[in-house]
Amino acid sequence: MSHMLTRSLDRAATTFILVVAACGILIPLSNLLLPSGSFLQVPTYLVALWGKYVCYAILALAIDLIWGYCGILSLGHGAFFALGGYAMGMYLMRQIGTRGVYGNPILPDFMVFLNWQKLPWYWYGFDMFPFAALMVILVPGLLAFCFGWFAFRSRVTGVYLSIITQAMTYALLLGFFRNDFGFGGNNGLTDFKDVLGFNVQAEGTRAALFALSCLFLIIAFLICRAIVTSKLGKVLIAIRDAESRTRFIGYRVESYKLFVFTLSACMAGVAGALYVPQVGIINPSEFAPGNSIEAVIWVAVGGRGTLVGAALGAIVVNYAKTFFTSGALAPYWLFMLGALFILVTLLLPKGIVGTINSWWLPWKERRLAAEAATSAARENGVSEPKMAE
């Protein structure tokens, strides 16, 4: 495994990992150790905001893995992100105990308000962090496995697959909006107090969550790089470019699709679990189909099939969203996002990183060829002709 990871890292991937690791260390230290008001001190609200961006970057990696390398355009990955967030939110709600508004040691406040008499069976076990962490991965993964089993074996592809993934997300949105579903209805889960015994609002906790998000971004990136640079990755690319031909060669295309789709859903669930304690709330709006479409735009802007570009696109687009939605342009943000997607599609179809690579790689190949030719000429004792004096 260590050899596989080392082999999968090129200069760009190594640089990306070092930058993320540096941010995961330096930003928390700046927030905790430097005095407030210092030029280099990062405020706590920025730590939480950038932590949210990092979670979005993990979600973008999950989408790029299936779309950029396997050709599966999912418009429902926001559902897996939200399910992971709800699993973590249920754990955080169980940690409130008697500190809630109604002081019930077992039932969350919204259940007391709605006159629930006992805790639903699917809430059992969420008072233990290991169980909640398992559900963060298991629930999105199981849903993706069941969905993919029927969809891929029915050979649903292209726009039809995109439509049914969006329909799945919308169905979950309607279900979680219902108060009798047991997840807080349209208000969702909020008013969190502790995570693993630490105050969620404390500066140290927020800094630790940011560092943990950066760590999981690195882990997710390494997993994706190990896959796409292996023989499995070559098969995925073959499925993306010529699915019928890959099937005729003898590969079980459905199995490859099912594996990578399930893995991607698990990654999205982890991103949602890290997102919830940093934002402080999870509600059905996270299931909105528009969120999944927006996540696809992040990948397209950064560069489909590049991994680094997907993470970069998530951070850049969400920073722009934060910047433009805090001023006079706030009502027009969705129009700007749509225009950005159109411009990128027309002018930069490979995204930011993909376009840079398309310019850089040919120049690099020409330079290496020139150096090789020069070296060969020197070995053969041939020198460049000199001008006659």
C-alpha positions as CSV (number, residue, x, y, z in Angstrom):
1,M,0.0,0.0,0.0
2,S,2.8,2.4,0.9
3,H,4.5,1.6,-2.5
4,M,1.2,2.2,-4.3
5,L,0.7,5.6,-2.6
6,T,4.3,6.7,-3.3
7,R,4.1,5.7,-6.9
8,S,0.8,7.6,-7.4
9,L,2.2,10.9,-6.3
10,D,3.6,13.3,-8.8
11,R,4.9,16.8,-8.3
12,A,1.5,18.4,-8.4
13,A,0.0,15.9,-6.0
14,T,2.8,16.2,-3.6
15,T,2.6,20.0,-3.7
16,F,-1.2,19.8,-3.0
17,I,-0.7,17.5,0.0
18,L,2.0,19.8,1.4
19,V,-0.1,22.9,1.0
20,V,-3.1,21.2,2.7
21,A,-1.0,19.9,5.5
22,A,0.6,23.3,6.1
23,C,-2.8,24.9,6.3
24,G,-4.1,22.2,8.6
25,I,-1.2,23.0,11.0
26,L,-0.5,26.7,10.6
27,I,-4.0,28.1,10.6
28,P,-5.0,26.4,13.9
29,L,-1.8,27.5,15.5
30,S,-2.3,31.0,14.3
31,N,-5.8,31.1,15.7
32,L,-4.8,29.6,19.1
33,L,-1.3,31.0,19.8
34,L,-1.2,34.5,18.4
35,P,-2.9,37.4,20.2
36,S,-6.3,38.6,19.0
37,G,-5.9,41.5,16.6
38,S,-2.5,40.5,15.4
39,F,-2.0,40.7,11.6
40,L,-1.2,37.0,11.3
41,Q,-3.9,35.8,13.7
42,V,-6.7,33.9,12.0
43,P,-10.1,34.7,13.6
44,T,-12.2,31.8,14.8
45,Y,-15.0,32.5,12.4
46,L,-12.6,32.2,9.5
47,V,-11.3,28.9,10.8
48,A,-14.9,27.6,10.8
49,L,-15.5,29.1,7.3
50,W,-12.4,27.5,5.8
51,G,-13.2,24.3,7.5
52,K,-16.5,24.3,5.6
53,Y,-14.6,24.9,2.4
54,V,-12.3,21.9,3.1
55,C,-15.4,19.7,3.6
56,Y,-16.7,20.9,0.3
57,A,-13.3,20.0,-1.3
58,I,-13.7,16.4,0.0
59,L,-17.2,16.3,-1.6
60,A,-15.7,17.6,-4.9
61,L,-13.1,14.8,-4.8
62,A,-15.8,12.2,-4.4
63,I,-17.7,13.6,-7.4
64,D,-14.6,13.9,-9.5
65,L,-13.7,10.3,-8.8
66,I,-16.9,9.0,-10.4
67,W,-17.5,11.8,-13.0
68,G,-14.0,12.7,-14.1
69,Y,-12.6,9.1,-14.2
70,C,-15.6,6.9,-14.7
71,G,-18.1,9.1,-16.6
72,I,-20.9,8.8,-14.0
73,L,-22.5,12.2,-13.7
74,S,-24.3,12.1,-10.4
75,L,-26.7,15.0,-9.5
76,G,-27.5,13.4,-6.2
77,H,-24.3,13.3,-4.2
78,G,-25.7,16.0,-1.9
79,A,-27.9,13.3,-0.5
80,F,-24.9,11.2,0.6
81,F,-23.3,14.4,2.0
82,A,-26.5,15.2,4.0
83,L,-26.9,11.6,5.3
84,G,-23.4,11.7,6.7
85,G,-24.2,15.0,8.3
86,Y,-27.5,13.7,9.8
87,A,-25.6,10.7,11.3
88,M,-23.2,13.1,13.0
89,G,-26.0,15.4,14.0
90,M,-27.9,12.6,15.7
91,Y,-24.8,11.9,17.8
92,L,-24.4,15.5,18.7
93,M,-28.1,15.8,19.6
94,R,-27.8,12.8,22.0
95,Q,-24.8,14.5,23.7
96,I,-27.0,17.5,24.8
97,G,-28.8,15.5,27.5
98,T,-30.5,17.6,30.2
99,R,-29.0,20.8,28.8
100,G,-31.8,21.1,26.2
101,V,-34.6,23.6,26.5
102,Y,-37.0,20.9,28.0
103,G,-34.3,19.1,30.0
104,N,-35.2,15.7,28.8
105,P,-32.2,13.4,29.2
106,I,-33.2,11.0,26.4
107,L,-35.4,12.8,23.9
108,P,-34.1,15.8,21.8
109,D,-36.0,19.0,22.2
110,F,-38.0,18.7,18.9
111,M,-39.3,15.3,20.0
112,V,-40.5,16.7,23.3
113,F,-42.2,19.6,21.5
114,L,-43.9,17.2,19.1
115,N,-45.1,15.0,22.0
116,W,-43.0,11.9,21.1
117,Q,-43.2,9.4,24.0
118,K,-40.1,7.4,23.3
119,L,-36.9,7.5,21.3
120,P,-37.3,5.9,17.8
121,W,-35.4,2.7,17.3
122,Y,-33.2,4.1,14.6
123,W,-31.8,6.6,17.1
124,Y,-30.5,3.9,19.4
125,G,-26.7,3.7,19.5
126,F,-26.1,7.3,18.4
127,D,-25.1,8.2,22.0
128,M,-21.8,6.3,21.2
129,F,-19.3,8.0,18.9
130,P,-17.9,4.7,17.3
131,F,-21.5,3.7,16.3
132,A,-22.2,7.2,14.9
133,A,-18.9,7.2,13.0
134,L,-19.8,3.8,11.5
135,M,-23.2,5.1,10.4
136,V,-21.5,8.1,8.8
137,I,-19.9,5.7,6.3
138,L,-22.4,2.8,6.3
139,V,-25.7,4.7,5.6
140,P,-24.5,6.6,2.5
141,G,-22.5,3.6,1.3
142,L,-25.5,1.2,1.7
143,L,-27.8,3.6,-0.1
144,A,-25.3,4.1,-2.9
145,F,-24.8,0.3,-3.2
146,C,-28.5,-0.5,-3.4
147,F,-29.1,2.4,-5.8
148,G,-26.1,1.5,-8.0
149,W,-26.9,-2.3,-7.9
150,F,-30.2,-1.7,-9.7
151,A,-29.2,1.3,-11.9
152,F,-25.9,-0.1,-13.2
153,R,-27.2,-3.6,-13.8
154,S,-30.1,-2.1,-15.7
155,R,-27.4,-0.3,-17.7
156,V,-28.9,3.1,-17.0
157,T,-26.3,5.7,-18.1
158,G,-25.9,9.2,-19.2
159,V,-28.5,11.8,-18.6
160,Y,-31.0,9.2,-17.5
161,L,-28.8,8.2,-14.6
162,S,-28.3,11.9,-13.7
163,I,-32.1,12.4,-13.6
164,I,-32.8,9.5,-11.3
165,T,-30.0,10.5,-8.9
166,Q,-31.6,13.9,-8.7
167,A,-35.0,12.3,-8.2
168,M,-33.5,10.2,-5.3
169,T,-32.2,13.4,-3.7
170,Y,-35.5,15.2,-4.0
171,A,-37.4,12.2,-2.5
172,L,-35.1,12.3,0.5
173,L,-35.7,16.1,0.7
174,L,-39.4,15.6,0.9
175,G,-39.1,12.7,3.4
176,F,-36.8,14.6,5.8
177,F,-39.1,17.7,5.7
178,R,-41.8,15.6,7.5
179,N,-42.0,16.0,11.2
180,D,-43.0,12.4,11.7
181,F,-39.8,11.2,10.1
182,G,-38.0,11.7,13.4
183,F,-35.2,14.1,12.2
184,G,-36.5,17.5,13.2
185,G,-38.6,18.3,10.1
186,N,-37.8,21.5,8.3
187,N,-35.8,22.8,11.3
188,G,-33.4,19.9,11.3
189,L,-30.9,19.3,14.0
190,T,-29.1,22.1,15.8
191,D,-28.2,23.6,19.2
192,F,-25.2,21.3,19.5
193,K,-23.2,21.4,22.7
194,D,-20.4,18.9,22.8
195,V,-18.4,16.6,20.5
196,L,-16.4,13.9,22.3
197,G,-16.8,15.9,25.5
198,F,-15.4,19.2,24.0
199,N,-17.4,22.3,23.6
200,V,-18.3,22.7,19.9
201,Q,-18.2,26.5,20.2
202,A,-14.7,26.6,21.8
203,E,-11.8,28.0,19.8
204,G,-9.7,24.9,20.4
205,T,-12.5,22.6,19.2
206,R,-13.0,24.6,16.0
207,A,-9.3,24.6,15.3
208,A,-9.1,20.8,15.9
209,L,-12.1,20.2,13.6
210,F,-10.4,22.3,10.9
211,A,-7.1,20.3,11.3
212,L,-9.1,17.0,11.2
213,S,-10.9,18.2,8.0
214,C,-7.5,18.9,6.4
215,L,-6.3,15.4,7.4
216,F,-9.3,13.7,5.9
217,L,-8.9,15.8,2.7
218,I,-5.4,14.4,2.4
219,I,-6.6,10.9,3.1
220,A,-9.4,11.2,0.5
221,F,-6.9,12.6,-2.0
222,L,-4.5,9.8,-1.5
223,I,-7.2,7.2,-1.9
224,C,-8.4,8.8,-5.1
225,R,-4.8,9.1,-6.5
226,A,-4.0,5.4,-5.6
227,I,-7.2,4.4,-7.5
228,V,-6.8,6.5,-10.6
229,T,-3.1,5.7,-11.1
230,S,-3.6,1.9,-10.7
231,K,-4.9,-0.7,-13.1
232,L,-8.3,-0.1,-11.7
233,G,-8.1,3.5,-12.7
234,K,-7.2,2.6,-16.2
235,V,-10.3,0.4,-16.4
236,L,-12.4,3.3,-15.0
237,I,-11.1,5.6,-17.7
238,A,-11.8,2.9,-20.4
239,I,-15.4,2.7,-19.1
240,R,-15.7,6.5,-19.3
241,D,-14.3,6.7,-22.8
242,A,-15.8,3.5,-24.3
243,E,-18.1,1.6,-22.0
244,S,-19.5,-0.8,-24.6
245,R,-16.0,-1.7,-25.9
246,T,-14.8,-2.2,-22.3
247,R,-17.7,-4.6,-21.7
248,F,-17.0,-6.5,-24.9
249,I,-13.4,-7.0,-23.9
250,G,-14.6,-9.0,-20.9
251,Y,-14.7,-6.5,-18.0
252,R,-17.6,-6.5,-15.6
253,V,-18.4,-2.8,-16.1
254,E,-21.3,-2.9,-13.5
255,S,-19.0,-4.1,-10.8
256,Y,-16.4,-1.4,-11.4
257,K,-19.1,1.3,-11.4
258,L,-20.8,-0.1,-8.3
259,F,-17.5,-0.1,-6.4
260,V,-16.4,3.4,-7.3
261,F,-19.9,4.8,-6.8
262,T,-20.2,3.3,-3.3
263,L,-16.7,4.5,-2.3
264,S,-17.5,8.0,-3.6
265,A,-20.7,8.0,-1.5
266,C,-18.8,7.0,1.7
267,M,-16.4,9.9,1.1
268,A,-19.3,12.3,0.7
269,G,-20.8,11.0,4.0
270,V,-17.5,11.7,5.8
271,A,-17.4,15.2,4.3
272,G,-21.0,15.8,5.6
273,A,-20.0,14.5,9.1
274,L,-17.1,16.9,9.4
275,Y,-19.3,19.8,8.0
276,V,-22.0,19.6,10.6
277,P,-20.1,20.4,13.9
278,Q,-18.3,23.3,12.2
279,V,-21.5,24.8,10.8
280,G,-23.7,24.0,13.8
281,I,-26.8,22.8,12.0
282,I,-28.1,20.2,9.5
283,N,-31.5,20.4,7.9
284,P,-33.3,19.1,4.8
285,S,-32.1,22.0,2.7
286,E,-28.8,20.0,2.3
287,F,-30.8,17.5,0.2
288,A,-31.8,20.2,-2.2
289,P,-31.0,19.1,-5.8
290,G,-29.5,22.6,-6.4
291,N,-26.7,21.7,-3.9
292,S,-25.7,18.6,-5.9
293,I,-25.7,20.6,-9.2
294,E,-23.6,23.3,-7.6
295,A,-21.1,20.6,-6.4
296,V,-20.8,19.4,-10.0
297,I,-20.0,23.0,-11.1
298,W,-17.1,23.1,-8.6
299,V,-15.6,20.1,-10.3
300,A,-16.2,21.5,-13.8
301,V,-14.7,24.9,-12.8
302,G,-11.6,23.4,-11.2
303,G,-11.0,20.7,-13.8
304,R,-12.8,17.4,-14.3
305,G,-10.5,14.4,-14.1
306,T,-7.7,16.2,-12.2
307,L,-8.6,15.7,-8.5
308,V,-6.5,18.7,-7.5
309,G,-8.7,20.9,-9.8
310,A,-11.9,19.5,-8.2
311,A,-10.7,20.5,-4.7
312,L,-9.5,23.8,-5.9
313,G,-12.7,24.5,-7.7
314,A,-14.7,23.8,-4.6
315,I,-12.7,26.3,-2.6
316,V,-12.6,29.0,-5.2
317,V,-16.3,28.9,-6.1
318,N,-17.4,28.8,-2.4
319,Y,-15.0,31.7,-1.6
320,A,-16.6,33.7,-4.4
321,K,-20.0,32.7,-3.1
322,T,-19.2,34.0,0.4
323,F,-17.7,37.2,-1.1
324,F,-20.5,38.1,-3.5
325,T,-23.5,37.0,-1.3
326,S,-22.4,39.5,1.5
327,G,-23.0,42.6,-0.6
328,A,-25.2,44.2,-3.2
329,L,-24.7,41.3,-5.6
330,A,-26.3,38.8,-3.2
331,P,-29.6,38.5,-5.1
332,Y,-27.8,37.8,-8.3
333,W,-25.4,35.1,-7.1
334,L,-27.2,32.2,-8.7
335,F,-27.2,34.0,-12.1
336,M,-23.4,34.6,-11.6
337,L,-22.9,30.9,-10.8
338,G,-24.8,29.9,-13.9
339,A,-22.8,32.4,-16.0
340,L,-19.6,31.0,-14.6
341,F,-20.5,27.5,-15.5
342,I,-21.4,28.6,-19.1
343,L,-18.2,30.6,-19.5
344,V,-16.1,27.7,-18.2
345,T,-17.8,25.3,-20.5
346,L,-17.3,27.5,-23.6
347,L,-13.9,29.0,-22.8
348,L,-12.2,26.5,-20.5
349,P,-13.9,23.1,-21.1
350,K,-11.1,21.3,-19.2
351,G,-11.5,23.6,-16.2
352,I,-8.8,25.7,-14.6
353,V,-6.3,23.0,-13.8
354,G,-7.1,21.0,-16.9
355,T,-6.4,24.0,-19.1
356,I,-3.1,24.7,-17.4
357,N,-2.1,21.1,-17.8
358,S,-3.0,21.2,-21.5
359,W,-0.7,24.2,-22.0
360,W,2.1,23.0,-19.7
361,L,2.5,19.3,-20.8
362,P,3.2,20.0,-24.5
363,W,5.7,22.6,-23.6
364,K,7.3,20.2,-21.1
365,E,7.4,17.4,-23.7
366,R,9.1,19.7,-26.2
367,R,11.6,20.9,-23.7
368,L,12.5,17.3,-22.7
369,A,12.8,16.3,-26.4
370,A,15.1,19.2,-27.0
371,E,17.2,18.3,-24.0
372,A,17.4,14.7,-25.1
373,A,18.4,15.7,-28.6
374,T,21.1,17.9,-27.3
375,S,22.4,15.2,-25.0
376,A,22.5,12.7,-27.8
377,A,24.4,15.1,-30.0
378,R,27.0,15.6,-27.4
379,E,27.5,11.9,-26.8
380,N,28.0,11.4,-30.6
381,G,30.6,14.2,-30.6
382,V,28.5,16.5,-32.8
383,S,28.5,20.1,-31.9
384,E,26.4,23.0,-33.2
385,P,27.9,24.6,-36.3
386,K,29.7,27.9,-35.7
387,M,29.4,31.0,-37.8
388,A,32.4,31.7,-40.0
389,E,34.6,34.5,-38.9
